[in-house]
Amino acid sequence: MFFLQSDLSNSKTMIVQSVLKKMGLYNGKVNGVNNTNTEEAVKQFQSRVGIPMDGIVGPTTYKALEKYILGYTYYRIEANDTLTSIAEKNHSTVNLILSANKDIDPNNLNLNTVITVPFNYNLVMDDINYTYTAMWYNIMGLIQRYPFLDVSSVGNSVLGKELYLIKFGKGVKKIHINASHHALEWITSVFVMKFVESISRAYMNGEEIEGYNIRSLFNTHTLYIVPMVNPDGVDLVNEGLDPSNPYYNDLIRWNNTGRPFSEVWQANIRGVDLNHNYDAAWQESSNAGKAIGITGPGPTRYSGEFPFSEPETQAMRNLTNNEDFYLAIAYHTQGEVIYWNFMNLATQRDQDIGDILANASGYSLDTASGVSSYAGYKDWFIKDFRKPGYTVEVGKGKNPLPITQLPRIYEDNMRLILAATTVWCKL
């Protein structure tokens, strides 16, 4: 995989700027603009790794840059090496090396053995308009430095992208978390990926987060996280419509708003709103859409031809049916509100747990109304399993929320998820 600097899309330029900033080579804005500062940073990188300094991210430069995007390198052990010296030579730490190489004996390093050496910076690109490519890099890098993470796929999107599942923990108490059912709400994917990285780092280092013993949590719970339910829609919003897209002409016709996809598109690539495609008052959802003029594919609110018509919602259904989650959280934006009920099927227990989550995050607890109150993941989870399910609307403002809101979103919802691990006794 490579691209020329002159051909970089806005999203790919952001990835380059983000990683060069982690390396201390770029101090400008991560804005996707291929400016002089970006070119100079690329030249500095090329100089550092011994590549001709032309400021262009061509095949050779990209191959050298990719390991820094992934966040690790390989190292062949030499005579007189120690883990400390290897860490110092490669801008790593002893703990990171031990984590990435679970069978290594720090007191008996075998000459010529090749080991994985993660770089000592945070991987998740929390300063860009997040895309499927960015998430893929982050997942691939995280499983190298934290091999205790279990990564698999629960299915594929319409365009064939993997719907990744990240499992943290090995306990019997199972919580499900998902993000980016809606394309404009991609900031929720950045949050959950950042959460995965933070909780994994705390586990590796034996640290607490907000007073929670993460190693203990790892043994008692398993977090099942699907960080991007709608990757095709997210990429349409953040990368634009490519003429090679098999739905190119359809999408132009379906988006009859007169506004760009980056401002209006919530649906998947077939124009189905995934969070109105679950079998939970689906007909009511369809009727409510028709009442406001939504009769077919479009940017939002179209419920599809029938419940679970889309491969993305089918994958979420199968995952949920196959696992015994005691609680589920679906992340959306915006409003700083937690929706907890569905057609009065939730119980006082569920409201009490919602109060715990609200107190932890500072969000308000509420019930949805109107067209938004049907056929969502949370609605289906409550209806079919009679267990506590929550739609959490993070941040405030207009979608898509700016990445500058991420620090606040992270702090609020890191506490919310950790609080969710305390409510087992209430079930």
C-alpha positions as CSV (number, residue, x, y, z in Angstrom):
1,M,0.0,0.0,0.0
2,F,1.4,3.4,-1.0
3,F,0.5,6.7,-2.3
4,L,2.3,9.7,-3.8
5,Q,2.3,12.9,-1.8
6,S,0.7,14.8,-4.6
7,D,-2.1,12.3,-4.8
8,L,-2.8,12.1,-1.0
9,S,-6.5,12.5,-0.1
10,N,-7.3,14.8,2.8
11,S,-7.8,11.8,5.1
12,K,-4.5,10.1,4.1
13,T,-2.6,13.4,4.5
14,M,-4.0,13.6,8.0
15,I,-2.6,10.1,8.8
16,V,0.8,11.2,7.6
17,Q,0.7,14.4,9.6
18,S,-0.5,12.6,12.7
19,V,2.3,10.0,12.7
20,L,5.0,12.6,11.9
21,K,3.6,14.6,14.8
22,K,4.0,11.6,17.1
23,M,7.6,11.3,16.0
24,G,8.2,15.0,16.8
25,L,8.9,16.0,13.2
26,Y,5.7,17.9,12.5
27,N,4.3,20.7,14.6
28,G,1.6,22.1,12.4
29,K,-2.1,21.4,12.4
30,V,-3.3,18.0,11.5
31,N,-5.7,19.3,8.9
32,G,-5.2,17.2,5.7
33,V,-3.7,20.2,3.9
34,N,-0.5,19.3,2.0
35,N,1.4,22.4,2.9
36,T,5.0,23.4,3.2
37,N,5.2,22.3,6.9
38,T,4.1,18.8,5.9
39,E,6.6,18.6,3.1
40,E,9.4,19.7,5.4
41,A,8.4,17.2,8.0
42,V,8.5,14.4,5.3
43,K,12.0,15.6,4.3
44,Q,13.1,15.4,7.9
45,F,11.7,11.9,8.1
46,Q,13.5,10.9,4.9
47,S,16.7,12.3,6.2
48,R,16.3,10.3,9.5
49,V,15.9,7.0,7.7
50,G,18.3,7.6,4.8
51,I,15.9,8.2,1.9
52,P,16.5,11.0,-0.7
53,M,14.9,14.2,0.6
54,D,12.2,15.1,-2.0
55,G,9.3,15.6,0.4
56,I,7.2,13.1,-1.5
57,V,5.6,10.1,0.2
58,G,6.3,7.6,-2.6
59,P,6.7,3.8,-2.4
60,T,10.0,3.9,-0.6
61,T,9.1,6.6,1.9
62,Y,5.8,5.0,2.6
63,K,7.3,1.7,3.3
64,A,9.6,3.3,5.8
65,L,6.8,5.4,7.3
66,E,4.3,2.5,7.6
67,K,6.0,0.9,10.6
68,Y,5.6,4.2,12.5
69,I,1.9,4.3,11.6
70,L,1.6,0.8,13.0
71,G,3.8,1.8,15.9
72,Y,6.3,-1.0,16.0
73,T,9.5,-2.4,14.4
74,Y,11.3,-5.7,14.4
75,Y,14.8,-6.0,16.0
76,R,17.4,-8.8,15.8
77,I,19.1,-9.3,19.2
78,E,22.8,-8.6,19.1
79,A,25.7,-9.5,21.5
80,N,25.6,-7.6,24.8
81,D,22.0,-6.4,24.2
82,T,19.7,-6.0,27.2
83,L,16.0,-5.0,27.1
84,T,17.0,-1.6,28.5
85,S,19.5,-1.0,25.7
86,I,17.1,-2.3,23.0
87,A,14.4,0.0,24.4
88,E,16.7,3.0,24.4
89,K,17.9,2.4,20.8
90,N,14.3,2.1,19.5
91,H,12.4,4.7,21.5
92,S,10.5,2.0,23.4
93,T,10.2,0.8,27.0
94,V,11.0,-2.5,28.7
95,N,7.3,-3.0,29.6
96,L,6.3,-2.6,25.9
97,I,8.9,-5.1,24.7
98,L,7.9,-7.6,27.4
99,S,4.2,-7.1,26.5
100,A,4.8,-7.6,22.8
101,N,7.0,-10.7,23.3
102,K,5.3,-12.8,25.9
103,D,7.8,-15.7,25.7
104,I,11.0,-13.6,26.0
105,D,13.2,-14.1,29.0
106,P,14.8,-10.7,29.9
107,N,17.6,-12.5,31.7
108,N,18.5,-14.8,28.8
109,L,18.2,-13.0,25.4
110,N,19.0,-15.3,22.6
111,L,21.4,-14.0,20.0
112,N,19.9,-13.3,16.5
113,T,16.3,-13.8,17.8
114,V,14.0,-11.3,16.1
115,I,11.6,-9.6,18.5
116,T,8.8,-7.0,18.2
117,V,9.7,-3.6,19.6
118,P,6.7,-1.1,19.9
119,F,7.5,2.6,19.8
120,N,6.7,4.5,23.0
121,Y,3.8,6.7,21.8
122,N,0.1,6.3,21.8
123,L,-1.1,4.6,18.6
124,V,-4.7,5.7,18.2
125,M,-4.9,8.7,15.8
126,D,-7.1,10.9,17.9
127,D,-6.4,14.1,15.9
128,I,-7.8,13.1,12.5
129,N,-11.1,12.6,10.7
130,Y,-11.1,8.9,11.5
131,T,-11.5,6.4,8.6
132,Y,-11.6,2.6,8.2
133,T,-7.9,2.7,7.1
134,A,-6.9,4.6,10.2
135,M,-8.8,2.1,12.4
136,W,-7.2,-0.8,10.6
137,Y,-3.7,0.5,11.3
138,N,-4.5,1.2,14.9
139,I,-6.0,-2.3,15.5
140,M,-3.0,-4.0,13.8
141,G,-0.6,-2.0,15.9
142,L,-2.5,-2.6,19.1
143,I,-2.5,-6.4,18.8
144,Q,1.3,-6.3,18.3
145,R,2.0,-4.4,21.5
146,Y,-0.9,-5.9,23.5
147,P,-1.3,-9.6,22.3
148,F,-3.7,-10.3,25.1
149,L,-6.3,-8.4,23.0
150,D,-8.5,-10.8,21.0
151,V,-9.3,-9.4,17.5
152,S,-11.6,-11.1,15.0
153,S,-14.3,-10.2,12.5
154,V,-18.1,-10.5,13.0
155,G,-18.9,-10.0,9.4
156,N,-18.4,-7.6,6.5
157,S,-19.9,-4.4,5.3
158,V,-21.7,-4.0,2.0
159,L,-18.4,-3.1,0.3
160,G,-16.6,-6.0,2.0
161,K,-14.8,-4.2,4.9
162,E,-14.3,-6.3,8.0
163,L,-16.5,-5.5,11.0
164,Y,-13.8,-5.9,13.6
165,L,-14.5,-7.1,17.1
166,I,-12.0,-6.4,19.9
167,K,-12.2,-8.4,23.1
168,F,-10.6,-7.2,26.3
169,G,-10.6,-9.6,29.2
170,K,-11.3,-13.3,29.9
171,G,-14.1,-13.1,32.5
172,V,-17.6,-14.4,32.3
173,K,-19.2,-11.0,32.8
174,K,-19.7,-9.8,29.2
175,I,-20.4,-6.2,28.2
176,H,-21.0,-5.2,24.6
177,I,-20.0,-1.8,23.2
178,N,-20.4,-0.6,19.6
179,A,-19.8,2.7,17.8
180,S,-20.5,4.4,14.4
181,H,-23.8,2.9,13.4
182,H,-24.1,6.4,11.9
183,A,-21.5,7.6,9.4
184,L,-21.4,11.2,10.7
185,E,-20.8,10.0,14.2
186,W,-17.3,8.6,13.5
187,I,-15.9,10.3,16.5
188,T,-17.4,7.5,18.6
189,S,-15.0,5.1,16.9
190,V,-12.1,7.2,17.9
191,F,-13.3,7.2,21.5
192,V,-13.7,3.5,21.8
193,M,-10.4,2.8,20.1
194,K,-8.7,5.3,22.5
195,F,-10.4,3.5,25.4
196,V,-9.1,0.1,24.2
197,E,-5.6,1.5,24.1
198,S,-5.8,3.2,27.5
199,I,-7.2,0.1,29.3
200,S,-4.7,-2.2,27.6
201,R,-1.8,0.1,28.6
202,A,-3.1,0.1,32.2
203,Y,-3.4,-3.7,32.2
204,M,0.2,-4.0,30.9
205,N,1.6,-1.7,33.5
206,G,-0.5,-2.9,36.4
207,E,-2.1,0.5,36.8
208,E,-5.5,1.6,38.0
209,I,-7.9,3.9,36.1
210,E,-10.2,6.1,38.2
211,G,-9.6,3.7,41.1
212,Y,-10.5,0.6,39.0
213,N,-8.1,-2.3,39.2
214,I,-7.7,-3.1,35.5
215,R,-6.0,-6.5,35.9
216,S,-8.8,-7.5,38.2
217,L,-11.4,-6.3,35.7
218,F,-9.6,-8.3,32.9
219,N,-10.1,-11.5,34.9
220,T,-13.8,-10.9,35.8
221,H,-15.1,-9.3,32.7
222,T,-14.9,-9.4,28.9
223,L,-15.5,-6.3,26.9
224,Y,-16.8,-7.0,23.4
225,I,-16.1,-3.9,21.3
226,V,-17.2,-3.3,17.7
227,P,-15.5,0.1,17.0
228,M,-17.0,0.8,13.6
229,V,-20.4,-0.8,12.6
230,N,-20.7,1.3,9.4
231,P,-17.2,1.6,7.8
232,D,-18.5,2.2,4.3
233,G,-20.6,5.2,5.5
234,V,-17.8,6.6,7.6
235,D,-15.4,6.5,4.6
236,L,-18.0,8.2,2.4
237,V,-18.2,11.0,4.9
238,N,-14.5,11.4,5.5
239,E,-13.0,10.4,2.1
240,G,-15.7,11.4,-0.3
241,L,-17.4,9.5,-3.1
242,D,-15.0,7.6,-5.3
243,P,-16.1,7.1,-9.0
244,S,-15.1,3.4,-8.6
245,N,-17.8,2.9,-5.9
246,P,-20.4,0.5,-7.3
247,Y,-23.1,2.7,-5.8
248,Y,-21.7,5.9,-7.3
249,N,-24.7,6.9,-9.4
250,D,-27.2,5.7,-6.8
251,L,-25.5,7.7,-4.0
252,I,-25.6,10.9,-6.1
253,R,-29.3,10.4,-6.7
254,W,-30.1,9.3,-3.1
255,N,-28.3,12.4,-1.6
256,N,-30.9,14.9,-2.8
257,T,-30.2,17.4,0.0
258,G,-28.0,19.7,-2.1
259,R,-25.3,19.3,0.6
260,P,-22.1,17.2,0.6
261,F,-22.0,13.7,2.1
262,S,-19.6,15.0,4.8
263,E,-22.5,17.1,6.2
264,V,-25.5,14.8,5.9
265,W,-24.8,11.1,5.4
266,Q,-25.7,8.8,8.3
267,A,-26.7,5.7,6.4
268,N,-24.7,2.8,5.1
269,I,-23.5,2.7,1.5
270,R,-26.9,1.4,0.3
271,G,-28.7,4.3,1.9
272,V,-30.1,2.3,4.8
273,D,-30.0,3.9,8.3
274,L,-28.5,1.0,10.3
275,N,-29.9,2.2,13.6
276,H,-33.4,1.9,12.1
277,N,-32.9,-1.6,10.6
278,Y,-33.2,-3.7,13.8
279,D,-36.3,-5.9,14.5
280,A,-37.7,-3.7,17.2
281,A,-40.9,-1.9,16.1
282,W,-39.3,-1.9,12.6
283,Q,-42.7,-1.3,10.9
284,E,-43.4,1.7,13.2
285,S,-40.0,3.0,12.2
286,S,-40.7,2.6,8.5
287,N,-44.1,4.2,8.9
288,A,-42.6,7.2,10.8
289,G,-40.1,7.6,8.1
290,K,-42.7,7.6,5.4
291,A,-44.7,10.2,7.4
292,I,-41.8,12.7,6.9
293,G,-41.3,11.8,3.3
294,I,-38.6,9.0,3.6
295,T,-39.7,6.2,1.2
296,G,-36.4,4.9,0.0
297,P,-32.6,5.0,0.3
298,G,-31.1,8.3,1.5
299,P,-28.8,10.0,4.0
300,T,-30.8,9.1,7.1
301,R,-33.9,7.5,8.6
302,Y,-34.6,5.0,5.9
303,S,-35.3,1.7,7.7
304,G,-34.5,-0.6,4.8
305,E,-36.8,-3.1,3.0
306,F,-37.1,-5.3,6.0
307,P,-35.5,-5.8,9.5
308,F,-31.9,-6.9,9.3
309,S,-31.8,-6.3,5.5
310,E,-28.2,-5.1,5.8
311,P,-25.0,-7.2,6.3
312,E,-23.9,-4.8,9.1
313,T,-27.0,-5.3,11.2
314,Q,-27.0,-9.0,10.4
315,A,-23.5,-9.2,11.8
316,M,-24.5,-7.4,15.0
317,R,-27.5,-9.6,15.4
318,N,-25.4,-12.8,15.1
319,L,-22.8,-11.5,17.5
320,T,-25.4,-10.6,20.1
321,N,-27.3,-13.8,19.7
322,N,-24.1,-15.9,20.1
323,E,-22.9,-14.2,23.3
324,D,-24.5,-13.7,26.6
325,F,-24.1,-10.0,27.2
326,Y,-25.4,-8.7,30.5
327,L,-25.4,-5.1,29.3
328,A,-25.0,-3.3,26.0
329,I,-24.0,0.2,25.1
330,A,-24.4,1.7,21.6
331,Y,-22.5,5.0,21.1
332,H,-23.9,7.9,19.0
333,T,-23.6,11.7,18.9
334,Q,-24.8,14.2,20.2
335,G,-26.5,15.6,23.2
336,E,-24.8,14.2,26.3
337,V,-27.8,12.0,27.1
338,I,-28.3,8.3,27.8
339,Y,-31.5,6.7,26.4
340,W,-32.5,3.7,28.5
341,N,-36.0,2.5,27.7
342,F,-37.9,1.0,24.7
343,M,-41.7,0.8,24.6
344,N,-41.8,0.5,28.4
345,L,-40.0,-2.9,28.3
346,A,-37.1,-1.8,30.4
347,T,-37.4,-2.2,34.2
348,Q,-36.6,-0.2,37.3
349,R,-33.4,-2.1,37.5
350,D,-32.4,-0.8,34.1
351,Q,-33.3,2.8,35.1
352,D,-31.2,2.4,38.3
353,I,-28.2,1.2,36.2
354,G,-28.8,4.1,33.9
355,D,-28.6,6.5,36.8
356,I,-25.2,5.0,37.7
357,L,-24.0,5.5,34.2
358,A,-25.4,9.0,34.1
359,N,-23.7,9.9,37.4
360,A,-20.4,8.6,36.2
361,S,-20.5,10.5,32.9
362,G,-22.3,13.6,33.9
363,Y,-24.9,12.9,31.2
364,S,-28.7,13.0,31.7
365,L,-30.9,9.9,31.6
366,D,-33.9,10.2,29.2
367,T,-36.2,8.2,26.9
368,A,-36.3,8.7,23.2
369,S,-39.4,9.9,21.3
370,G,-40.7,10.1,17.8
371,V,-38.9,8.5,14.8
372,S,-35.7,8.1,16.8
373,S,-37.4,5.8,19.3
374,Y,-37.7,2.7,17.0
375,A,-35.6,-0.1,15.4
376,G,-32.2,0.8,17.0
377,Y,-29.7,-1.6,18.3
378,K,-30.5,-0.7,21.9
379,D,-34.2,-1.1,21.3
380,W,-33.7,-4.6,19.8
381,F,-31.4,-5.6,22.7
382,I,-34.0,-4.6,25.3
383,K,-36.9,-6.2,23.3
384,D,-35.2,-9.6,22.6
385,F,-33.1,-10.1,25.7
386,R,-34.8,-8.1,28.4
387,K,-31.5,-6.8,29.6
388,P,-30.2,-3.3,30.2
389,G,-29.3,-1.6,26.9
390,Y,-28.3,2.0,26.4
391,T,-27.9,4.5,23.6
392,V,-25.3,7.0,24.7
393,E,-25.2,10.3,22.8
394,V,-21.8,11.9,23.3
395,G,-20.7,15.5,22.9
396,K,-22.8,18.5,21.9
397,G,-23.2,20.5,18.8
398,K,-23.7,19.6,15.1
399,N,-22.7,16.3,13.5
400,P,-20.0,15.5,12.7
401,L,-18.6,16.8,16.0
402,P,-15.1,18.2,15.7
403,I,-12.3,16.1,16.9
404,T,-11.5,18.8,19.5
405,Q,-14.4,17.4,21.5
406,L,-12.7,14.1,21.9
407,P,-10.8,14.7,25.2
408,R,-14.1,15.6,27.0
409,I,-15.9,12.7,25.3
410,Y,-13.2,10.4,26.4
411,E,-13.1,11.5,30.0
412,D,-16.9,11.3,30.4
413,N,-17.3,7.9,28.8
414,M,-14.3,6.2,30.1
415,R,-15.9,6.6,33.5
416,L,-19.2,5.5,32.1
417,I,-17.9,2.2,30.8
418,L,-15.9,1.5,33.9
419,A,-19.1,2.2,36.0
420,A,-20.9,-0.4,33.8
421,T,-18.6,-3.1,35.1
422,T,-19.9,-2.6,38.6
423,V,-23.6,-3.4,38.1
424,W,-23.5,-7.1,37.8
425,C,-24.9,-7.6,41.2
426,K,-28.1,-5.7,40.1
427,L,-29.0,-8.2,37.5
